[in-house]
């Protein structure tokens, strides 16, 4: 599962092994409050020159928590049972290490840890890493003897397990190690606690003191390919360990929606990394869950600094959304963000990708830039799912400067979109506007004012439908056609201006949802979605003061997915029982002037459920293929259903399922 790759412990060992030697961190974990975040004195041991610092505040604590995660998640990774001793054994330093100390690894040239430039035809060797490692020692003589060195020498010569030579000396209870003898001889601390706190900002400092293991990056002055590779490391770290290789789409003139969105996210992350002055990433764990903390500070003159103009207040709109079973919830403040710049960047990328909805998004941009705060919830469908069920049960609360003007602009957007036609994909070579053979998506829209009776607001009803060309539909399989019937090509619902600054928008035809939302908006006390016990627990973890929150409800999502797949693929031979509400997987963030911080919270009980019971429940839907004597792949459950209902439409992939012009790819 993805956690095996995401675990910072495994990453730390790998990174240290690459650079040949252990690391030293200098902070213990003092009591930290929001008003007092202070690094401990030993941080003053670090050199002033660095592009990367890997820090472990307490070796024993990290080892104990790694063992706890290994046991709780049933990872069965031998190296995590006693990480500290495994690490010492792997690095050949069984004796003389202070197991209660801290460790640091300081790398001066981050580029040396990355693969060479793939466009470099000369294939020049990568530069040797320039690093300094600080190891806490209880007995320096024994420590040096691990590697054949002598504590009697001013600078001891060591032979590392990789047979590479390194050098060390003792300094304030730490072994200073480097592959350069001169760097060890001349070593003097130069990075003070105060200097680092100013460099990484208050937010970055909070990440450092709250984390079991931290990584500080100063990715400046690197070539473009190195930035690309850093972004790719993040992408692969968040991917499944054993994911199947996805065929590369060699037709560069066409991209699936998934590829387009992936490119947009990649480019956004690349832009942020290039603009960053410092990136601080920390990993911590408790009995309840794991936290991945991040703080990114941008260069004063960068485009990202121009986007984040100030500190956004905490979002509260989740308090005003109805308490129903939900798949995910999302809320964020945008009033301190120059959203127009973000919208322009996204519009340019969509148009460059020639996706048909690029111009439609561009037409909607005047609406989007008015939004100052948004609460967005995807509710689970109520009751059993049938072909007449609407699956797009979304309710949105918007805070805007003028609610009535926003609703009028929304009506104008629908009026302008009605009857328009948008080409799918880029124009083929050698074609002109007269000979354009691309399929087109046509849009049909409706707006009916005062469609729903309610004394508290004037509620309008709308519809926005995307009509796929016949030749595109002909390439779709039955599964895709059924998904369209369930509403993926059709958005309809209600919109109303509640007061001067509040708009409610739904993509649900259930009128009761918008009435319940109006009730909560008119209450003086909050009693909405955020009062779900699992979200109360999530907020207790420090998410409450965030300017943005996302909560993924694992149980409701699995229930909804199971019902939907039952409908699309045929009734399954299993009636699963799902547990009571588990903690959601949550993301929270704060936007400040030229800084953004974020936390990902992964509850251990939820992850354990996903690893065990959820996989058992979902197995009949995604069984492993079995090769029958005739050489055809089949599964027991598929074979059983086919025998019981010969000729039944299973909705399984047929020709055209992965056609890049399809909706929802």
MIMARVEX-530037 format. One record per residue (C-alpha): residue in three letters; x, y, z. Coordinates in steps of 0.02 Angstrom, whole numbers, plus 50000, padded with zeros to 5 digits. Example, Ala and Ser with C-alpha at 12.3 -4.5 7.8 and 13.67 -1.06 7.14 Angstrom:
REM MIMARVEX-530037
Ala506154977550390/Ser506844994750357/
This chain:
REM MIMARVEX-530037
Unk500005000050000/Unk500515018149980/Unk501035019750162/Unk502535008550135/Unk503235021550018/Unk502595036550111/Unk503365032050278/Unk504695044850315/Unk505705032050412/Unk506025021650257/Unk506405037350157/Unk507665043150287/Unk508625026750286/Unk508685026650096/Unk509275044550087/Unk510615041950218/Unk511255026550130/Unk511405036249967/Unk512495049250049/Unk513525035850135/Unk513325040350316/Unk512155043850461/Unk511375060250508/Unk511175071150658/Unk509735081750712/Unk509895093850848/Unk508195097050917/Unk507345088451059/Unk505465090751072/Unk505065104351198/Unk503305109251247/Unk502705119751102/Unk501315132351098/Unk500685142850953/Unk501495158151032/Unk503155150151075/Unk504095139750949/Unk505945138150988/Unk507335127050924/Unk508515119651053/Unk510305125351075/Unk511145110950986/Unk510455117350821/Unk511895129750826/Unk513075115450779/Unk512555115450595/Unk513555123250452/Unk512885138550364/Unk513035131150188/Unk511665118750142/Unk510355114350013/Unk509605100350116/Unk509545095950301/Unk508835079550362/Unk508455080250549/Unk507935067250678/Unk507545075350847/Unk507615059350951/Unk508275042850884/Unk507425031851014/Unk505735040450996/Unk505785038650807/Unk506235020250823/Unk504835016850947/Unk503535025550841/Unk504105016450685/Unk503854999950778/Unk502135005750835/Unk501605009750656/Unk502324993350593/Unk501294983850722/Unk499704994050707/Unk499644993250517/Unk500264975250509/Unk501604980450385/Unk502734966050439/Unk504294975850390/Unk505714967950487/Unk506774983650482/Unk505434993750572/Unk505324981950722/Unk506874990150797/Unk507315003950676/Unk508725011250781/Unk509714995150796/Unk509334990650616/Unk509985007550562/Unk511565005950667/Unk511864988350601/Unk511604993650420/Unk512805008250441/Unk514094997650534/Unk514075007850694/Unk513544995650829/Unk514565003850968/Unk514755021151038/Unk513135029150973/Unk512045039051093/Unk510335031151060/Unk509435045351147/Unk510265058951045/Unk509835068050884/Unk510545066650709/Unk510825078150560/Unk511315075850381/Unk511795091850290/Unk511985091350100/Unk512745106350013/Unk512375101249833/Unk510655093449820/Unk510895090849633/Unk512185077349672/Unk510825066149746/Unk509755066949589/Unk509975057149427/Unk510955065849289/Unk510125076849160/Unk509265065049036/Unk509545077548896/Unk511425077748925/Unk512105067448780/Unk513875067748849/Unk513305057749003/Unk514475066849120/Unk514645059249293/Unk513625067049432/Unk514585077949554/Unk515105069649716/Unk513955073849861/Unk514645087249978/Unk513935082850146/Unk514195083550332/Unk513395070950450/Unk513275073650637/Unk513075057950744/Unk512765058850933/Unk514075048151020/Unk514205041351196/Unk515985035051166/Unk516895042651019/Unk518335030251029/Unk517155015451009/Unk516205024550872/Unk517775027750769/Unk518325009650797/Unk516735003750711/Unk517505009950549/Unk519335006050584/Unk519705023750643/Unk520665029950795/Unk520045042950917/Unk521865047650948/Unk521945055850777/Unk521375073950765/Unk520425068450610/Unk520055049850606/Unk520045040450440/Unk518525029150425/Unk518075015150305/Unk516185014750282/Unk515194998750247/Unk515195003650063/Unk517115002850069/Unk517165021550037/Unk518335032250141/Unk517675045750257/Unk518385056750396/Unk517765061850567/Unk518155071750724/Unk517285074650889/Unk516375091150923/Unk515245094551073/Unk514745076251090/Unk514455073550904/Unk515485064450775/Unk515705076150626/Unk515845065350469/Unk516165069650287/Unk516955062150133/Unk518105077450128/Unk519515077750254/Unk519725096650236/Unk517875099450270/Unk518065089850434/Unk519695098750480/Unk518965116050447/Unk517235112250514/Unk516455126250615/Unk514605128750654/Unk513825143350565/Unk511925141250561/Unk511135148250718/Unk509405144150780/Unk508835161950755/Unk509515162550578/Unk508655146350529/Unk507005151750607/Unk507065167650502/Unk507495157850345/Unk506115144750358/Unk504825156650438/Unk503815153650596/Unk502785140650504/Unk504305130750453/Unk504985131450630/Unk503345124350697/Unk503515109750576/Unk505295106450638/Unk504905106050824/Unk503325095750804/Unk504025082050694/Unk504895065450728/Unk505915067450570/Unk506085082850459/Unk506785087950292/Unk507315105850251/Unk507575110050068/Unk508315125749994/Unk508115121349809/Unk508975136449734/Unk510095137649584/Unk509705120449516/Unk509455116549331/Unk507675113649269/Unk507855094749258/Unk508315094249444/Unk506705103449491/Unk505735091349381/Unk506525076649469/Unk506115083549642/Unk504295085049589/Unk504315067349519/Unk504975060849686/Unk503445068249771/Unk502275060949641/Unk502995043449655/Unk503035044249845/Unk501155046749845/Unk500845032349723/Unk500505014149767/Unk502025003349797/Unk501554990049671/Unk500544999849547/Unk500354992749374/Unk501285001449236/Unk500095012749142/Unk500295012448953/Unk500965028748887/Unk499805037848768/Unk500885039848615/Unk499585050348526/Unk500185067448581/Unk498705075848496/Unk497495068248621/Unk497505067248810/Unk496265059848931/Unk495485071049062/Unk496525061949192/Unk498125066049099/Unk497625084249081/Unk497255086049267/Unk498875076849311/Unk499855088949201/Unk499005103949282/Unk499455097649457/Unk501235093549403/Unk501505110849330/Unk500765119349483/Unk501915109549599/Unk503415112949487/Unk503025131649487/Unk502885131549677/Unk504535122249699/Unk505455133949581/Unk504745149049673/Unk505125142149846/Unk506465149349958/Unk506315135250086/Unk505265119450099/Unk505095110750267/Unk504285093450274/Unk504025084150437/Unk503325067350488/Unk502605063350659/Unk501505049850734/Unk500455046350887/Unk499405031850949/Unk497975038250841/Unk498785042650676/Unk500185049450569/Unk500445067550519/Unk501395074150370/Unk501755092650398/Unk502385104950268/Unk502845123250259/Unk503365131850099/Unk504075149550098/Unk504215158549932/Unk505515170649866/Unk505025188949889/Unk504905192749702/Unk504125176149648/Unk502435173749565/Unk501845163449715/Unk502215177849834/Unk501145189049726/Unk499715176549743/Unk499765174449933/Unk499535192249993/Unk499095189950177/Unk498495178750317/Unk496775171050286/Unk495575169050432/Unk494955151650483/Unk493555144650377/Unk491895141250465/Unk490695136750324/Unk490715118050363/Unk489705122750517/Unk488295128150401/Unk488165112850290/Unk486895099150329/Unk487475084450435/Unk487205069950315/Unk488255055350259/Unk489625062950152/Unk491005056550038/Unk492125071650062/Unk492015089450126/Unk493075104350079/Unk493135122250140/Unk494355136450109/Unk494605155150123/Unk495135164149965/Unk495005182250017/Unk496885183950047/Unk497345175349884/Unk497485183549714/Unk496355170349637/Unk496335178749467/Unk498165174049442/Unk497785155849485/Unk496275155749369/Unk497285163249226/Unk498645150149247/Unk497365136049247/Unk496435143149098/Unk498045144548998/Unk498525126449036/Unk496805119648993/Unk496785129048828/Unk498555123348790/Unk497965105348815/Unk496525108448692/Unk495225100748808/Unk493475104948753/Unk492985112548921/Unk494425125048920/Unk493405139148840/Unk491945135048955/Unk493075136849106/Unk493725153249036/Unk491925159849020/Unk491625154949202/Unk493195163649267/Unk492315180349307/Unk491185170349424/Unk492615160949505/Unk493635176349546/Unk492205183449649/Unk492285169149774/Unk493035174049943/Unk492605158350040/Unk491895141549988/Unk491185126350077/Unk490945111149966/Unk490215094250017/Unk489915078749912/Unk488505069149997/Unk488245050549981/Unk486675045649884/Unk485235041750002/Unk484565023850004/Unk484835010949867/Unk485585016749703/Unk484595014149542/Unk484785020449365/Unk483695035349410/Unk484805040049558/Unk485755056349550/Unk487535053449607/Unk488145071549596/Unk487455076449767/Unk488505092049797/Unk488075107149903/Unk489145122849897/Unk489105138350007/Unk489965153449931/Unk490455169850013/Unk490525183649881/Unk490525202749881/Unk488745203749809/Unk487665188149813/Unk486275194749699/Unk487565200149570/Unk488375182949578/Unk486725174049544/Unk486385185949399/Unk488115182449328/Unk487805163749347/Unk486195165449246/Unk487135175549114/Unk488485162149104/Unk487175148649073/Unk486295159248943/Unk487915162148848/Unk488395143748858/Unk486715137348793/Unk486885130648618/Unk488775132748607/Unk489855118948534/Unk491635114848586/Unk492875104248485/Unk493675089048569/Unk495555089148556/Unk496725099448447/Unk496425101948263/Unk497225088748156/Unk498705093148047/Unk498335100547876/Unk496535104347926/Unk495725121447925/Unk494175128748005/Unk493205123447849/Unk493835105447850/Unk493865103248040/Unk493365085048073/Unk493465085148262/Unk491945079248362/Unk491105093148460/Unk490245093648629/Unk488685104348629/Unk488015112648786/Unk486205114448835/Unk485765125248984/Unk484185131449072/Unk483855143849212/Unk482165145549297/Unk481975159349426/Unk480885156749581/Unk480715138249541/Unk480655132549723/Unk479485139849852/Unk480285145450015/Unk479935160750124/Unk481785163250164/Unk482515165449990/Unk482125165849805/Unk482755149049741/Unk483125146649557/Unk483335130049467/Unk484625127149332/Unk485275113649215/Unk486935112249123/Unk487065097249008/Unk488515091548899/Unk487925082248744/Unk489225069948682/Unk489345066748494/Unk488575050648429/Unk490245044448363/Unk491015046748536/Unk489565037848620/Unk489745023548496/Unk491505020348561/Unk490935019748742/Unk490655003448832/Unk489084999748931/Unk489915004749094/Unk490295022149028/Unk488555024348958/Unk487795019849126/Unk488935032349213/Unk488275045849096/Unk486495040749140/Unk486925043049323/Unk487295061249291/Unk489125063549246/Unk488635073049088/Unk487255082949172/Unk487305095549313/Unk485665101849383/Unk485125108949547/Unk484695125049637/Unk485505141949669/Unk484985156049784/Unk485655171949862/Unk485355169550048/Unk485935186650107/Unk487045200550044/Unk488625189850038/Unk488055171650040/Unk487575160449894/Unk487025142249903/Unk487275131449748/Unk486845113049730/Unk487065099849597/Unk485725089549683/Unk483895088949633/Unk483405084949812/Unk482535100949868/Unk482685096050051/Unk484585098150046/Unk484495116550002/Unk483095119450128/Unk484145111250265/Unk485605122450215/Unk484525137950228/Unk483975132550402/Unk485775130950461/Unk486275147550384/Unk484895156150481/Unk485375148350648/Unk486445158050771/Unk487345142450832/Unk488315130750720/Unk487615113150706/Unk488085107050535/Unk489305094950460/Unk490735099750575/Unk489735092650721/Unk489965074950659/Unk490985066050796/Unk492375061350676/Unk492605079550620/Unk492575085450800/Unk494035073650831/Unk494905079750673/Unk494725097950727/Unk495435093550897/Unk497055088950806/Unk497335107250762/Unk496335108350601/Unk495065120650670/Unk496125136150641/Unk496535131650462/Unk496065142850317/Unk495715127150216/Unk495135109450260/Unk494795093350166/Unk494055077750247/Unk493845061350155/Unk492555049850235/Unk493235032550199/Unk491735022450259/Unk490415032350165/Unk491505032750010/Unk491695013850013/Unk489835011450041/Unk489415022949897/Unk490705015049783/Unk490084997649825/Unk488275002149786/Unk488775010749625/Unk489844996349565/Unk488454984249608/Unk487324994149493/Unk488564995949352/Unk489254978349353/Unk487804967949416/Unk487264962249589/Unk488694954549689/Unk488624938849796/Unk489044948249956/Unk488114959150079/Unk489514968850166/Unk489364976450339/Unk490304992750356/Unk490924999150526/Unk490355014350621/Unk491095030850562/Unk492985030250561/Unk494065045850570/Unk494225054350401/Unk495855056450310/Unk496095075150328/Unk497105089050250/Unk497185106450325/Unk498185121650271/Unk498475139850309/Unk498925153450186/Unk500015167750246/Unk500965181350158/Unk502225172250045/Unk501985156150147/Unk500845141050144/Unk500795127350275/Unk499875110650267/Unk499565095050369/Unk498985078050310/Unk498235067350448/Unk498115048450419/Unk497155039550559/Unk497925022550598/Unk496245014050630/Unk495595019850462/Unk497155014150371/Unk497084997350460/Unk495284995250404/Unk495764999150225/Unk497174986550230/Unk496104972550301/Unk494204972650303/Unk493954984650157/Unk495034973950044/Unk494004958650091/Unk492384967750055/Unk492964974449887/Unk493774958249827/Unk492194951749740/Unk492134967949642/Unk493974967449593/Unk494484949049601/Unk496164942949542/Unk496084935149368/Unk496144916249355/Unk496814907649200/Unk495634893649152/Unk496204878049055/Unk495754886348890/Unk496944900548925/Unk495634913948954/Unk495674925449105/Unk494144924849213/Unk493674926449395/Unk492604914749501/Unk491304928149539/Unk491174933249356/Unk490994915149302/Unk489654911949433/Unk488624927049382/Unk488774922949198/Unk488164905249230/Unk486704911549331/Unk486224925249209/Unk486854920649036/Unk486864935348920/Unk486734947849062/Unk487604964349027/Unk489084964949145/Unk489614982449094/Unk491404976549077/Unk492684985548968/Unk492444983948783/Unk493214992948635/Unk493315011548664/Unk493245011548854/Unk494895020648865/Unk494555032248720/Unk495375048848764/Unk493875059048711/Unk492725051048837/Unk492005060648983/Unk492665055649152/Unk494325048249096/
